[in-house]
Amino acid sequence: MKTLIWAIVILIISVGILAETRYSIIVNPPIVSKLDRLTGDTWIANSGTWIKVKHAGPESVAAEGEKIKAESSKK
């Protein structure tokens, strides 16, 4: 019974530590960002609300590059 109590206490403490250290806040004025260590998401503070940053994947970067090339060739 004593081992079960110790296991529960250790579990509660570890969950508390994980909850406290989940986010890493970076402040570089005027930008405040929050990095989620579990999911890898990035959040930016804007007007008091946190907005999730959508990272561009390789496909969208390549498509954007092709669009820029097409626009420059038209001129």
Phi and psi restraints in degrees (range 20) as a CNS / XPLOR table:
assign (resid 1 and name C) (resid 2 and name N)
       (resid 2 and name CA) (resid 2 and name C) 1.0 -64.6 20.0 2
assign (resid 2 and name N) (resid 2 and name CA)
       (resid 2 and name C) (resid 3 and name N) 1.0 -36.2 20.0 2
assign (resid 2 and name C) (resid 3 and name N)
       (resid 3 and name CA) (resid 3 and name C) 1.0 -67.3 20.0 2
assign (resid 3 and name N) (resid 3 and name CA)
       (resid 3 and name C) (resid 4 and name N) 1.0 -36.9 20.0 2
assign (resid 3 and name C) (resid 4 and name N)
       (resid 4 and name CA) (resid 4 and name C) 1.0 -64.2 20.0 2
assign (resid 4 and name N) (resid 4 and name CA)
       (resid 4 and name C) (resid 5 and name N) 1.0 -41.5 20.0 2
assign (resid 4 and name C) (resid 5 and name N)
       (resid 5 and name CA) (resid 5 and name C) 1.0 -63.7 20.0 2
assign (resid 5 and name N) (resid 5 and name CA)
       (resid 5 and name C) (resid 6 and name N) 1.0 -43.7 20.0 2
assign (resid 5 and name C) (resid 6 and name N)
       (resid 6 and name CA) (resid 6 and name C) 1.0 -64.1 20.0 2
assign (resid 6 and name N) (resid 6 and name CA)
       (resid 6 and name C) (resid 7 and name N) 1.0 -38.3 20.0 2
assign (resid 6 and name C) (resid 7 and name N)
       (resid 7 and name CA) (resid 7 and name C) 1.0 -63.6 20.0 2
assign (resid 7 and name N) (resid 7 and name CA)
       (resid 7 and name C) (resid 8 and name N) 1.0 -41.6 20.0 2
assign (resid 7 and name C) (resid 8 and name N)
       (resid 8 and name CA) (resid 8 and name C) 1.0 -66.8 20.0 2
assign (resid 8 and name N) (resid 8 and name CA)
       (resid 8 and name C) (resid 9 and name N) 1.0 -41.5 20.0 2
assign (resid 8 and name C) (resid 9 and name N)
       (resid 9 and name CA) (resid 9 and name C) 1.0 -62.9 20.0 2
assign (resid 9 and name N) (resid 9 and name CA)
       (resid 9 and name C) (resid 10 and name N) 1.0 -44.1 20.0 2
assign (resid 9 and name C) (resid 10 and name N)
       (resid 10 and name CA) (resid 10 and name C) 1.0 -65.0 20.0 2
assign (resid 10 and name N) (resid 10 and name CA)
       (resid 10 and name C) (resid 11 and name N) 1.0 -39.6 20.0 2
assign (resid 10 and name C) (resid 11 and name N)
       (resid 11 and name CA) (resid 11 and name C) 1.0 -62.3 20.0 2
assign (resid 11 and name N) (resid 11 and name CA)
       (resid 11 and name C) (resid 12 and name N) 1.0 -44.8 20.0 2
assign (resid 11 and name C) (resid 12 and name N)
       (resid 12 and name CA) (resid 12 and name C) 1.0 -64.4 20.0 2
assign (resid 12 and name N) (resid 12 and name CA)
       (resid 12 and name C) (resid 13 and name N) 1.0 -42.1 20.0 2
assign (resid 12 and name C) (resid 13 and name N)
       (resid 13 and name CA) (resid 13 and name C) 1.0 -65.4 20.0 2
assign (resid 13 and name N) (resid 13 and name CA)
       (resid 13 and name C) (resid 14 and name N) 1.0 -42.6 20.0 2
assign (resid 13 and name C) (resid 14 and name N)
       (resid 14 and name CA) (resid 14 and name C) 1.0 -67.0 20.0 2
assign (resid 14 and name N) (resid 14 and name CA)
       (resid 14 and name C) (resid 15 and name N) 1.0 -37.9 20.0 2
assign (resid 14 and name C) (resid 15 and name N)
       (resid 15 and name CA) (resid 15 and name C) 1.0 -64.9 20.0 2
assign (resid 15 and name N) (resid 15 and name CA)
       (resid 15 and name C) (resid 16 and name N) 1.0 -39.2 20.0 2
assign (resid 15 and name C) (resid 16 and name N)
       (resid 16 and name CA) (resid 16 and name C) 1.0 -64.0 20.0 2
assign (resid 16 and name N) (resid 16 and name CA)
       (resid 16 and name C) (resid 17 and name N) 1.0 -41.2 20.0 2
assign (resid 16 and name C) (resid 17 and name N)
       (resid 17 and name CA) (resid 17 and name C) 1.0 -66.3 20.0 2
assign (resid 17 and name N) (resid 17 and name CA)
       (resid 17 and name C) (resid 18 and name N) 1.0 -42.6 20.0 2
assign (resid 17 and name C) (resid 18 and name N)
       (resid 18 and name CA) (resid 18 and name C) 1.0 -62.5 20.0 2
assign (resid 18 and name N) (resid 18 and name CA)
       (resid 18 and name C) (resid 19 and name N) 1.0 -39.6 20.0 2
assign (resid 18 and name C) (resid 19 and name N)
       (resid 19 and name CA) (resid 19 and name C) 1.0 -66.7 20.0 2
assign (resid 19 and name N) (resid 19 and name CA)
       (resid 19 and name C) (resid 20 and name N) 1.0 -35.2 20.0 2
assign (resid 19 and name C) (resid 20 and name N)
       (resid 20 and name CA) (resid 20 and name C) 1.0 -73.2 20.0 2
assign (resid 20 and name N) (resid 20 and name CA)
       (resid 20 and name C) (resid 21 and name N) 1.0 -35.1 20.0 2
assign (resid 20 and name C) (resid 21 and name N)
       (resid 21 and name CA) (resid 21 and name C) 1.0 -102.7 20.0 2
assign (resid 21 and name N) (resid 21 and name CA)
       (resid 21 and name C) (resid 22 and name N) 1.0 14.2 20.0 2
assign (resid 21 and name C) (resid 22 and name N)
       (resid 22 and name CA) (resid 22 and name C) 1.0 -66.5 20.0 2
assign (resid 22 and name N) (resid 22 and name CA)
       (resid 22 and name C) (resid 23 and name N) 1.0 -41.5 20.0 2
assign (resid 22 and name C) (resid 23 and name N)
       (resid 23 and name CA) (resid 23 and name C) 1.0 -106.4 20.0 2
assign (resid 23 and name N) (resid 23 and name CA)
       (resid 23 and name C) (resid 24 and name N) 1.0 142.4 20.0 2
assign (resid 23 and name C) (resid 24 and name N)
       (resid 24 and name CA) (resid 24 and name C) 1.0 -113.5 20.0 2
assign (resid 24 and name N) (resid 24 and name CA)
       (resid 24 and name C) (resid 25 and name N) 1.0 119.2 20.0 2
assign (resid 24 and name C) (resid 25 and name N)
       (resid 25 and name CA) (resid 25 and name C) 1.0 -97.7 20.0 2
assign (resid 25 and name N) (resid 25 and name CA)
       (resid 25 and name C) (resid 26 and name N) 1.0 129.7 20.0 2
assign (resid 25 and name C) (resid 26 and name N)
       (resid 26 and name CA) (resid 26 and name C) 1.0 -119.7 20.0 2
assign (resid 26 and name N) (resid 26 and name CA)
       (resid 26 and name C) (resid 27 and name N) 1.0 126.1 20.0 2
assign (resid 26 and name C) (resid 27 and name N)
       (resid 27 and name CA) (resid 27 and name C) 1.0 -117.1 20.0 2
assign (resid 27 and name N) (resid 27 and name CA)
       (resid 27 and name C) (resid 28 and name N) 1.0 111.1 20.0 2
assign (resid 27 and name C) (resid 28 and name N)
       (resid 28 and name CA) (resid 28 and name C) 1.0 -128.5 20.0 2
assign (resid 28 and name N) (resid 28 and name CA)
       (resid 28 and name C) (resid 29 and name N) 1.0 93.8 20.0 2
assign (resid 28 and name C) (resid 29 and name N)
       (resid 29 and name CA) (resid 29 and name C) 1.0 -49.6 20.0 2
assign (resid 29 and name N) (resid 29 and name CA)
       (resid 29 and name C) (resid 30 and name N) 1.0 133.7 20.0 2
assign (resid 29 and name C) (resid 30 and name N)
       (resid 30 and name CA) (resid 30 and name C) 1.0 -92.6 20.0 2
assign (resid 30 and name N) (resid 30 and name CA)
       (resid 30 and name C) (resid 31 and name N) 1.0 10.9 20.0 2
assign (resid 30 and name C) (resid 31 and name N)
       (resid 31 and name CA) (resid 31 and name C) 1.0 -102.2 20.0 2
assign (resid 31 and name N) (resid 31 and name CA)
       (resid 31 and name C) (resid 32 and name N) 1.0 131.3 20.0 2
assign (resid 31 and name C) (resid 32 and name N)
       (resid 32 and name CA) (resid 32 and name C) 1.0 -119.9 20.0 2
assign (resid 32 and name N) (resid 32 and name CA)
       (resid 32 and name C) (resid 33 and name N) 1.0 121.8 20.0 2
assign (resid 32 and name C) (resid 33 and name N)
       (resid 33 and name CA) (resid 33 and name C) 1.0 -124.0 20.0 2
assign (resid 33 and name N) (resid 33 and name CA)
       (resid 33 and name C) (resid 34 and name N) 1.0 155.4 20.0 2
assign (resid 33 and name C) (resid 34 and name N)
       (resid 34 and name CA) (resid 34 and name C) 1.0 -130.0 20.0 2
assign (resid 34 and name N) (resid 34 and name CA)
       (resid 34 and name C) (resid 35 and name N) 1.0 124.6 20.0 2
assign (resid 34 and name C) (resid 35 and name N)
       (resid 35 and name CA) (resid 35 and name C) 1.0 -105.0 20.0 2
assign (resid 35 and name N) (resid 35 and name CA)
       (resid 35 and name C) (resid 36 and name N) 1.0 126.8 20.0 2
assign (resid 35 and name C) (resid 36 and name N)
       (resid 36 and name CA) (resid 36 and name C) 1.0 -88.6 20.0 2
assign (resid 36 and name N) (resid 36 and name CA)
       (resid 36 and name C) (resid 37 and name N) 1.0 115.9 20.0 2
assign (resid 36 and name C) (resid 37 and name N)
       (resid 37 and name CA) (resid 37 and name C) 1.0 -75.1 20.0 2
assign (resid 37 and name N) (resid 37 and name CA)
       (resid 37 and name C) (resid 38 and name N) 1.0 -20.7 20.0 2
assign (resid 37 and name C) (resid 38 and name N)
       (resid 38 and name CA) (resid 38 and name C) 1.0 -82.7 20.0 2
assign (resid 38 and name N) (resid 38 and name CA)
       (resid 38 and name C) (resid 39 and name N) 1.0 -45.1 20.0 2
assign (resid 38 and name C) (resid 39 and name N)
       (resid 39 and name CA) (resid 39 and name C) 1.0 -101.3 20.0 2
assign (resid 39 and name N) (resid 39 and name CA)
       (resid 39 and name C) (resid 40 and name N) 1.0 -17.4 20.0 2
assign (resid 39 and name C) (resid 40 and name N)
       (resid 40 and name CA) (resid 40 and name C) 1.0 83.3 20.0 2
assign (resid 40 and name N) (resid 40 and name CA)
       (resid 40 and name C) (resid 41 and name N) 1.0 7.9 20.0 2
assign (resid 40 and name C) (resid 41 and name N)
       (resid 41 and name CA) (resid 41 and name C) 1.0 -73.8 20.0 2
assign (resid 41 and name N) (resid 41 and name CA)
       (resid 41 and name C) (resid 42 and name N) 1.0 151.6 20.0 2
assign (resid 41 and name C) (resid 42 and name N)
       (resid 42 and name CA) (resid 42 and name C) 1.0 -118.2 20.0 2
assign (resid 42 and name N) (resid 42 and name CA)
       (resid 42 and name C) (resid 43 and name N) 1.0 135.2 20.0 2
assign (resid 42 and name C) (resid 43 and name N)
       (resid 43 and name CA) (resid 43 and name C) 1.0 -123.7 20.0 2
assign (resid 43 and name N) (resid 43 and name CA)
       (resid 43 and name C) (resid 44 and name N) 1.0 140.9 20.0 2
assign (resid 43 and name C) (resid 44 and name N)
       (resid 44 and name CA) (resid 44 and name C) 1.0 -119.2 20.0 2
assign (resid 44 and name N) (resid 44 and name CA)
       (resid 44 and name C) (resid 45 and name N) 1.0 136.2 20.0 2
assign (resid 44 and name C) (resid 45 and name N)
       (resid 45 and name CA) (resid 45 and name C) 1.0 -82.7 20.0 2
assign (resid 45 and name N) (resid 45 and name CA)
       (resid 45 and name C) (resid 46 and name N) 1.0 130.0 20.0 2
assign (resid 45 and name C) (resid 46 and name N)
       (resid 46 and name CA) (resid 46 and name C) 1.0 -142.5 20.0 2
assign (resid 46 and name N) (resid 46 and name CA)
       (resid 46 and name C) (resid 47 and name N) 1.0 113.9 20.0 2
assign (resid 46 and name C) (resid 47 and name N)
       (resid 47 and name CA) (resid 47 and name C) 1.0 56.6 20.0 2
assign (resid 47 and name N) (resid 47 and name CA)
       (resid 47 and name C) (resid 48 and name N) 1.0 37.7 20.0 2
assign (resid 47 and name C) (resid 48 and name N)
       (resid 48 and name CA) (resid 48 and name C) 1.0 85.7 20.0 2
assign (resid 48 and name N) (resid 48 and name CA)
       (resid 48 and name C) (resid 49 and name N) 1.0 0.8 20.0 2
assign (resid 48 and name C) (resid 49 and name N)
       (resid 49 and name CA) (resid 49 and name C) 1.0 -120.9 20.0 2
assign (resid 49 and name N) (resid 49 and name CA)
       (resid 49 and name C) (resid 50 and name N) 1.0 151.2 20.0 2
assign (resid 49 and name C) (resid 50 and name N)
       (resid 50 and name CA) (resid 50 and name C) 1.0 -92.4 20.0 2
assign (resid 50 and name N) (resid 50 and name CA)
       (resid 50 and name C) (resid 51 and name N) 1.0 127.6 20.0 2
assign (resid 50 and name C) (resid 51 and name N)
       (resid 51 and name CA) (resid 51 and name C) 1.0 -116.3 20.0 2
assign (resid 51 and name N) (resid 51 and name CA)
       (resid 51 and name C) (resid 52 and name N) 1.0 130.7 20.0 2
assign (resid 51 and name C) (resid 52 and name N)
       (resid 52 and name CA) (resid 52 and name C) 1.0 -74.9 20.0 2
assign (resid 52 and name N) (resid 52 and name CA)
       (resid 52 and name C) (resid 53 and name N) 1.0 133.8 20.0 2
assign (resid 52 and name C) (resid 53 and name N)
       (resid 53 and name CA) (resid 53 and name C) 1.0 -87.4 20.0 2
assign (resid 53 and name N) (resid 53 and name CA)
       (resid 53 and name C) (resid 54 and name N) 1.0 129.2 20.0 2
assign (resid 53 and name C) (resid 54 and name N)
       (resid 54 and name CA) (resid 54 and name C) 1.0 -97.6 20.0 2
assign (resid 54 and name N) (resid 54 and name CA)
       (resid 54 and name C) (resid 55 and name N) 1.0 114.0 20.0 2
assign (resid 54 and name C) (resid 55 and name N)
       (resid 55 and name CA) (resid 55 and name C) 1.0 -80.2 20.0 2
assign (resid 55 and name N) (resid 55 and name CA)
       (resid 55 and name C) (resid 56 and name N) 1.0 141.2 20.0 2
assign (resid 55 and name C) (resid 56 and name N)
       (resid 56 and name CA) (resid 56 and name C) 1.0 -77.2 20.0 2
assign (resid 56 and name N) (resid 56 and name CA)
       (resid 56 and name C) (resid 57 and name N) 1.0 131.4 20.0 2
assign (resid 56 and name C) (resid 57 and name N)
       (resid 57 and name CA) (resid 57 and name C) 1.0 -84.4 20.0 2
assign (resid 57 and name N) (resid 57 and name CA)
       (resid 57 and name C) (resid 58 and name N) 1.0 172.5 20.0 2
assign (resid 57 and name C) (resid 58 and name N)
       (resid 58 and name CA) (resid 58 and name C) 1.0 -60.7 20.0 2
assign (resid 58 and name N) (resid 58 and name CA)
       (resid 58 and name C) (resid 59 and name N) 1.0 -33.4 20.0 2
assign (resid 58 and name C) (resid 59 and name N)
       (resid 59 and name CA) (resid 59 and name C) 1.0 -66.7 20.0 2
assign (resid 59 and name N) (resid 59 and name CA)
       (resid 59 and name C) (resid 60 and name N) 1.0 -44.9 20.0 2
assign (resid 59 and name C) (resid 60 and name N)
       (resid 60 and name CA) (resid 60 and name C) 1.0 -70.7 20.0 2
assign (resid 60 and name N) (resid 60 and name CA)
       (resid 60 and name C) (resid 61 and name N) 1.0 -31.9 20.0 2
assign (resid 60 and name C) (resid 61 and name N)
       (resid 61 and name CA) (resid 61 and name C) 1.0 -67.5 20.0 2
assign (resid 61 and name N) (resid 61 and name CA)
       (resid 61 and name C) (resid 62 and name N) 1.0 -42.5 20.0 2
assign (resid 61 and name C) (resid 62 and name N)
       (resid 62 and name CA) (resid 62 and name C) 1.0 -65.5 20.0 2
assign (resid 62 and name N) (resid 62 and name CA)
       (resid 62 and name C) (resid 63 and name N) 1.0 -41.0 20.0 2
assign (resid 62 and name C) (resid 63 and name N)
       (resid 63 and name CA) (resid 63 and name C) 1.0 -64.7 20.0 2
assign (resid 63 and name N) (resid 63 and name CA)
       (resid 63 and name C) (resid 64 and name N) 1.0 -39.5 20.0 2
assign (resid 63 and name C) (resid 64 and name N)
       (resid 64 and name CA) (resid 64 and name C) 1.0 -65.5 20.0 2
assign (resid 64 and name N) (resid 64 and name CA)
       (resid 64 and name C) (resid 65 and name N) 1.0 -39.5 20.0 2
assign (resid 64 and name C) (resid 65 and name N)
       (resid 65 and name CA) (resid 65 and name C) 1.0 -64.1 20.0 2
assign (resid 65 and name N) (resid 65 and name CA)
       (resid 65 and name C) (resid 66 and name N) 1.0 -40.6 20.0 2
assign (resid 65 and name C) (resid 66 and name N)
       (resid 66 and name CA) (resid 66 and name C) 1.0 -65.1 20.0 2
assign (resid 66 and name N) (resid 66 and name CA)
       (resid 66 and name C) (resid 67 and name N) 1.0 -38.6 20.0 2
assign (resid 66 and name C) (resid 67 and name N)
       (resid 67 and name CA) (resid 67 and name C) 1.0 -64.1 20.0 2
assign (resid 67 and name N) (resid 67 and name CA)
       (resid 67 and name C) (resid 68 and name N) 1.0 -41.8 20.0 2
assign (resid 67 and name C) (resid 68 and name N)
       (resid 68 and name CA) (resid 68 and name C) 1.0 -65.8 20.0 2
assign (resid 68 and name N) (resid 68 and name CA)
       (resid 68 and name C) (resid 69 and name N) 1.0 -41.9 20.0 2
assign (resid 68 and name C) (resid 69 and name N)
       (resid 69 and name CA) (resid 69 and name C) 1.0 -62.1 20.0 2
assign (resid 69 and name N) (resid 69 and name CA)
       (resid 69 and name C) (resid 70 and name N) 1.0 -42.2 20.0 2
assign (resid 69 and name C) (resid 70 and name N)
       (resid 70 and name CA) (resid 70 and name C) 1.0 -64.2 20.0 2
assign (resid 70 and name N) (resid 70 and name CA)
       (resid 70 and name C) (resid 71 and name N) 1.0 -41.2 20.0 2
assign (resid 70 and name C) (resid 71 and name N)
       (resid 71 and name CA) (resid 71 and name C) 1.0 -67.3 20.0 2
assign (resid 71 and name N) (resid 71 and name CA)
       (resid 71 and name C) (resid 72 and name N) 1.0 -38.3 20.0 2
assign (resid 71 and name C) (resid 72 and name N)
       (resid 72 and name CA) (resid 72 and name C) 1.0 -72.2 20.0 2
assign (resid 72 and name N) (resid 72 and name CA)
       (resid 72 and name C) (resid 73 and name N) 1.0 -30.5 20.0 2
assign (resid 72 and name C) (resid 73 and name N)
       (resid 73 and name CA) (resid 73 and name C) 1.0 -74.6 20.0 2
assign (resid 73 and name N) (resid 73 and name CA)
       (resid 73 and name C) (resid 74 and name N) 1.0 -23.7 20.0 2
assign (resid 73 and name C) (resid 74 and name N)
       (resid 74 and name CA) (resid 74 and name C) 1.0 -71.7 20.0 2
assign (resid 74 and name N) (resid 74 and name CA)
       (resid 74 and name C) (resid 75 and name N) 1.0 -26.4 20.0 2
